[in-house]
């Protein structure tokens, strides 16, 4: 395969992946009722600095 052909193929593939990601992201409607922007009371967070409960 000629070297000059590899760059356009990679560019088309990259733009295709990015375009498909935006397409999938636009299909998901935003949840207007979700006001939880951080960890809540029941999210399973134990409060340890390393993410473990310490046991």
C-alpha positions in Angstrom: 0.0 0.0 0.0 1.4 3.4 -0.9 2.4 5.5 2.1 0.4 8.6 1.0 -2.8 6.5 1.1 -2.5 5.6 4.8 -3.0 9.1 6.2 -6.4 9.8 4.4 -7.6 6.3 5.4 -6.8 7.0 9.1 -8.3 10.4 8.9 -11.5 9.1 7.5 -11.7 6.4 10.1 -11.0 8.9 13.0 -13.6 11.3 11.7 -16.1 8.4 11.3 -15.6 7.3 15.0 -15.9 10.9 16.2 -19.0 11.5 14.1 -20.6 8.2 15.3 -19.9 9.2 18.9 -21.7 12.6 18.4 -24.5 10.8 16.6 -25.0 8.4 19.5 -24.7 11.3 22.0 -27.4 13.3 20.3 -29.8 10.3 20.4 -29.8 10.2 24.2 -32.3 12.7 25.6 -31.2 14.7 28.7 -32.8 13.8 32.0 -34.5 17.1 33.1 -35.5 15.6 36.5 -31.9 14.6 37.6 -30.6 17.2 40.0 -28.1 14.9 41.6 -24.8 16.3 40.6 -22.6 14.5 43.1 -22.4 11.5 45.3 -25.6 11.1 47.3 -26.5 9.3 50.5 -27.1 5.9 48.9 -24.4 5.8 46.3 -22.3 3.3 48.3 -19.5 5.8 49.1 -17.9 4.8 52.3 -15.9 8.0 52.8 -12.4 6.5 52.8 -9.7 8.5 51.1 -8.7 5.6 48.9 -12.2 4.5 48.0 -12.2 1.6 50.4 -14.1 1.2 53.6 -10.9 0.3 55.6 -11.8 -3.2 56.5 
